[in-house]
Amino acid sequence: MPKSNPSNTEPIRYAVVGLGHIAQVAVLPAFAHARENSRLVALVSGDEEKRRELGRRYRIATCLDYDGYDDLLHGGEIDAVYLALPNHLHRDYAVRAAEAGVHVLCEKPMAIDEDECTAMIRAAEESQVRLMIAYRLHFEPATLRTLAQVRGGEIGDVRLFDSVFTMQVRDENIRLEAEMGGGPLYDIGIYCINAARSVFGCEPIEVVGASLAGSDPRFAEVEEAFAAILRFPGERVASFVCSFGASDVSSYRIVGTKGDIVVEPGFEYAEGLRTRTTVGGKARVRRFRKRDQFAPELVHFSRCILEGSEPEPSGMEGLIDVHVIRSLQESARSGEPVRIAPLEKRWRPGPELEMRKPPVRKPDLVRAQSASR
């Protein structure tokens, strides 16, 4: 059972676990826009300088290294954790939190394989705590308005989805380490997979993947790029390419029988998004201002905890994306298409999740840097 039973008027008390780049530029500042029901009370990091400087900046008294994590979980000081750790640590830290009765909001990808995802879901269910995966775009206006256009039939029957998500990753970044669940497919390809699933409103039934090694020394452990084709029911198809060795591109195109929608940039949080809808040869462009995409996650998750409701995106959402990733990797190894074992999910992000929070200013970083060059 959860260790605490917060009332509907008390904010949910969070510990942010892992103080790397994403935590510093997005998660920690987001609490200022989630004050209605969320409060940052603890920081966990193995870096003493980060604990000291960020604790001072955010006026957090409880700043611990990882050795103190279990004591924090059992101490009654927090209700939830936000896990901003390397991918290979998600399962361990999520399960330990759940078993201690602490709710878990975990960065994506959920974990590095299906067994780890399932262990996280099971631990949350057995301890009756909430588990949510941090798909920030599920709350973002441009994304949700695009999905509403698709579902409303504005471009006809949707037939194709195509995406490119690329960046130049810095040398010695953890995203280049295989043991830590690195590689472009886990890190940025997951956005393309999740977007395609949302657009088609169902799960892929077959995938074909190609891993592109590259010759740059950065890619000694992980591929430079990955290309994928996903077949969906109704003879519909999604394709995407993700890369750690190409110029910054973040876009997707949805093609229907009457028109198409291009979202570019499509997956960013450091800038506003833009959509272009073309129907009957006439194009309409909409620009969406930069917003805080992380505060809505906190507000939604805290609301679910306070109301006793199940959060979405759920652990099942994370599991399905990881299952698709693993199937694509299997296809790349074998050189053959891979049929997807059925994992049905009916929920899809909808307009009820839309939240608009003001943008955060990029803070000074403490012993952290962006993944991209």
C-alpha positions in Angstrom: 0.0 0.0 0.0 1.1 3.6 -0.5 3.0 4.9 2.5 1.0 8.2 2.5 -2.6 9.0 1.9 -2.5 12.7 0.8 -5.7 14.7 1.0 -7.2 16.4 -2.0 -5.7 19.7 -0.8 -2.1 18.8 -0.1 0.4 18.8 -3.0 2.1 15.6 -3.9 5.7 15.6 -2.7 8.3 14.6 -5.2 11.9 13.5 -5.3 13.7 13.9 -8.6 16.1 11.0 -9.0 19.0 11.7 -11.4 20.2 15.3 -12.1 21.4 15.1 -15.6 20.6 17.5 -18.5 16.9 16.7 -18.9 16.3 17.0 -15.1 18.1 20.4 -14.9 16.7 22.1 -18.1 13.2 20.8 -17.9 12.0 18.7 -14.9 13.3 20.8 -12.0 12.1 24.1 -13.5 8.7 22.6 -14.3 7.7 22.4 -10.6 7.3 26.2 -10.6 4.4 25.7 -13.1 2.9 22.7 -11.3 2.5 24.3 -7.9 -1.3 23.6 -7.9 -0.7 20.1 -6.8 3.0 19.2 -7.0 6.0 20.1 -4.8 9.7 19.3 -5.2 11.1 18.2 -1.8 14.1 16.0 -2.5 17.0 15.5 -4.9 18.9 12.3 -5.5 22.2 12.3 -7.3 25.6 10.7 -7.1 27.3 14.0 -7.8 28.0 16.1 -4.7 28.3 19.4 -6.6 24.9 18.9 -8.3 23.3 18.1 -5.0 24.8 21.2 -3.3 24.2 23.7 -6.1 20.8 22.6 -7.2 19.7 22.1 -3.6 20.6 25.7 -2.9 19.0 27.0 -6.2 15.7 25.2 -5.5 15.8 25.5 -1.7 15.7 21.8 -1.2 16.9 20.6 2.2 16.9 16.9 1.4 19.6 16.1 -1.1 21.0 12.6 -1.1 23.3 10.3 -3.0 22.0 7.0 -4.4 23.0 5.1 -1.2 20.3 7.1 0.6 17.5 6.3 -1.9 15.9 3.5 0.1 15.9 5.5 3.3 14.2 8.3 1.5 11.6 5.9 0.1 10.7 4.6 3.5 11.1 7.8 5.4 7.6 9.3 4.8 9.0 12.5 3.3 7.9 11.9 -0.3 4.9 10.6 -2.1 6.3 10.2 -5.6 9.6 10.0 -7.5 10.4 11.4 -11.0 13.0 9.0 -12.4 15.4 10.9 -14.8 18.0 8.2 -14.8 19.8 6.3 -17.6 17.5 3.8 -19.2 19.1 0.7 -17.7 18.3 1.9 -14.2 14.6 2.5 -14.6 13.4 -0.9 -13.6 15.5 -1.1 -10.4 14.6 2.3 -9.1 11.0 2.1 -10.1 10.4 -1.3 -8.5 12.1 -0.2 -5.2 9.9 2.9 -5.1 6.7 0.9 -5.8 7.6 -1.7 -3.2 8.0 1.1 -0.7 4.6 2.5 -1.5 5.9 5.5 -3.5 4.3 6.5 -6.8 6.5 6.5 -9.9 6.7 8.9 -12.9 9.4 7.5 -15.1 11.2 8.9 -18.2 11.0 7.1 -21.4 11.9 4.6 -22.7 10.3 2.8 -19.8 13.1 0.2 -19.6 15.4 -1.7 -21.9 13.2 -4.8 -22.5 9.7 -6.2 -22.0 10.5 -8.2 -18.9 11.8 -5.1 -17.1 8.6 -3.1 -18.1 6.4 -6.0 -16.9 8.3 -6.0 -13.5 7.6 -2.3 -13.1 3.9 -2.7 -13.9 3.6 -5.7 -11.6 5.3 -3.9 -8.7 3.0 -0.9 -9.0 -0.1 -3.1 -9.2 0.9 -5.2 -6.2 1.7 -2.1 -4.1 -1.4 -0.2 -5.4 0.7 2.8 -6.4 0.5 4.8 -9.6 2.9 4.3 -12.5 3.2 6.8 -15.4 5.6 7.1 -18.3 6.7 10.6 -19.1 5.4 11.1 -22.7 5.4 14.9 -22.6 3.9 15.3 -26.1 0.6 13.6 -24.9 -0.2 16.9 -23.2 1.2 19.3 -25.9 -1.3 21.4 -27.9 0.2 21.0 -31.4 0.3 17.2 -31.0 -3.2 16.9 -29.7 -4.7 19.3 -32.3 -3.0 17.2 -35.0 -4.5 14.0 -33.7 -7.9 15.7 -33.5 -7.6 16.7 -37.2 -6.8 13.1 -38.1 -9.7 11.6 -36.0 -12.1 14.2 -37.4 -11.4 13.1 -41.0 -9.9 16.4 -42.1 -7.4 14.7 -44.4 -9.5 11.7 -45.2 -8.6 8.1 -44.4 -5.0 8.1 -43.1 -2.8 5.8 -45.0 0.8 6.8 -44.3 3.0 8.1 -41.6 6.6 9.1 -42.2 9.1 10.7 -39.8 12.8 11.8 -39.5 14.3 12.5 -36.1 18.1 13.1 -36.2 20.8 14.9 -34.2 24.5 15.0 -33.7 25.3 13.4 -30.3 28.3 14.5 -28.3 31.3 12.2 -27.8 31.2 10.2 -24.6 27.5 10.8 -24.0 25.7 8.0 -22.2 23.4 7.6 -25.2 26.4 6.0 -26.9 26.8 3.3 -24.3 25.0 0.0 -25.1 25.0 -1.2 -21.5 23.0 1.9 -20.5 20.3 1.3 -23.1 21.8 3.7 -25.5 21.3 4.1 -29.3 19.0 6.3 -31.4 16.1 3.8 -31.5 15.6 3.9 -27.7 16.4 7.6 -27.3 14.6 9.3 -30.2 13.1 6.6 -32.4 10.6 5.9 -29.6 9.0 9.3 -30.4 8.4 8.2 -34.0 6.9 4.9 -32.8 4.6 6.5 -30.3 3.4 9.1 -32.7 2.6 6.5 -35.4 0.7 4.4 -32.9 -1.3 7.5 -31.8 -2.0 8.6 -35.4 -3.3 5.2 -36.5 -5.1 4.5 -33.2 -3.9 0.9 -33.0 -0.8 -1.2 -32.7 1.5 -2.4 -35.5 1.3 -6.0 -36.5 4.6 -6.4 -38.3 7.9 -4.5 -38.4 11.1 -4.4 -40.5 14.2 -2.8 -39.1 17.7 -1.9 -40.4 20.5 -0.9 -38.1 23.1 1.4 -39.8 26.5 1.1 -38.1 28.3 4.2 -39.4 32.1 4.7 -39.4 32.4 7.4 -36.7 34.3 6.3 -33.6 31.4 7.5 -31.5 29.4 4.5 -32.7 31.6 1.8 -31.4 28.8 0.4 -29.2 25.6 1.5 -30.7 24.4 2.1 -34.3 24.6 5.5 -35.9 21.1 5.3 -37.3 18.1 3.0 -37.5 15.5 2.8 -40.3 12.1 1.2 -39.7 8.9 0.2 -41.4 5.8 -0.6 -39.3 2.7 -2.3 -40.8 -0.6 -1.4 -39.2 -4.0 -3.1 -39.6 -5.9 -2.0 -42.7 -2.8 -2.1 -44.9 -1.5 1.2 -43.5 2.2 1.8 -43.0 4.5 4.0 -40.9 8.2 4.6 -41.7 10.9 6.5 -39.9 14.7 7.1 -39.7 16.4 8.2 -36.5 20.1 9.0 -36.3 22.7 10.2 -33.8 25.1 11.3 -36.7 23.1 13.7 -38.8 22.0 17.3 -38.6 19.1 18.3 -36.3 15.7 17.3 -37.9 12.5 16.7 -36.0 9.5 16.1 -38.2 6.7 13.9 -39.3 4.1 13.8 -42.1 0.7 12.2 -42.0 -0.8 11.4 -45.4 -4.5 10.7 -45.9 -6.8 10.2 -48.9 -7.7 13.9 -49.0 -4.6 15.7 -47.8 -1.7 15.7 -45.5 -0.3 17.2 -42.3 3.3 18.0 -41.7 4.5 18.8 -38.1 8.0 20.4 -38.1 9.5 20.6 -35.6 7.5 17.7 -34.3 9.2 16.4 -31.2 11.0 19.3 -29.6 10.6 20.9 -26.2 13.1 23.7 -26.5 11.1 25.5 -29.2 7.6 26.0 -30.5 6.0 23.4 -32.9 4.5 24.1 -36.3 1.9 22.3 -38.4 1.0 22.6 -42.0 -2.2 21.1 -43.2 -2.8 20.7 -47.0 -6.2 19.7 -48.3 -7.3 20.2 -52.0 -4.1 22.1 -52.8 -4.7 24.7 -50.1 -2.3 24.9 -47.2 -2.9 26.2 -43.7 0.0 26.8 -41.3 -0.4 27.0 -37.5 2.4 28.0 -35.1 2.4 26.9 -31.5 4.4 28.9 -29.0 7.1 27.3 -26.9 5.5 25.8 -23.8 6.6 24.0 -20.6 5.9 20.4 -21.7 7.0 18.9 -18.4 4.7 20.7 -15.9 1.6 19.1 -17.4 3.0 15.7 -16.8 3.5 16.5 -13.1 0.0 18.1 -12.8 -1.7 15.1 -14.4 0.2 12.5 -12.4 -0.4 14.3 -9.1 -4.1 14.7 -10.0 -4.3 10.9 -10.6 -2.7 10.2 -7.3 -5.0 12.6 -5.4 -8.1 11.3 -7.1 -7.2 7.6 -7.1 -7.4 7.4 -10.9 -5.1 5.6 -13.3 -2.7 7.8 -15.2 -2.2 7.8 -18.9 0.3 7.4 -20.5 0.5 4.2 -18.4 3.0 1.5 -18.0 1.3 -0.4 -20.8 2.0 2.5 -23.1 5.7 2.3 -22.2 5.7 -1.5 -22.6 4.2 -1.5 -26.1 6.8 1.0 -27.3 9.6 -1.1 -25.9 8.1 -4.2 -27.4 8.1 -2.5 -30.8 11.7 -1.4 -30.3 12.8 -5.0 -29.4 11.0 -6.4 -32.4 12.7 -3.9 -34.7 16.1 -4.9 -33.3 15.2 -8.6 -33.9 14.3 -7.8 -37.5 17.6 -5.9 -38.0 19.6 -8.9 -36.6 17.7 -11.5 -38.7 17.1 -9.5 -41.9 13.5 -10.6 -41.8 10.2 -9.0 -41.0 9.0 -9.7 -37.4 5.4 -10.2 -36.5 4.3 -8.3 -33.4 2.8 -10.2 -30.6 -0.6 -8.6 -29.8 -0.5 -6.1 -27.0 -3.8 -4.3 -27.3 -4.4 -0.8 -25.9 -7.5 1.2 -26.5 -6.5 4.5 -24.8 -5.0 7.2 -27.0 -4.0 10.8 -26.1 -6.9 13.2 -26.6 -7.9 16.8 -26.1 -8.8 16.4 -22.4 -5.1 16.1 -21.7 -4.1 19.5 -23.2 -2.4 21.9 -20.8 -0.7 25.2 -21.6 2.0 26.2 -19.2 4.4 29.1 -19.8 7.9 28.3 -21.1 10.8 27.9 -18.7 14.0 29.8 -19.0 17.1 27.7 -19.6 18.9 27.6 -16.3 22.7 27.5 -15.8 23.7 23.9 -15.9 25.7 22.2 -13.1 28.1 19.5 -14.5 25.7 18.6 -17.3 25.4 19.4 -21.0 23.1 18.8 -23.9 23.3 15.5 -25.7 23.6 17.2 -29.1 26.7 19.0 -30.4 
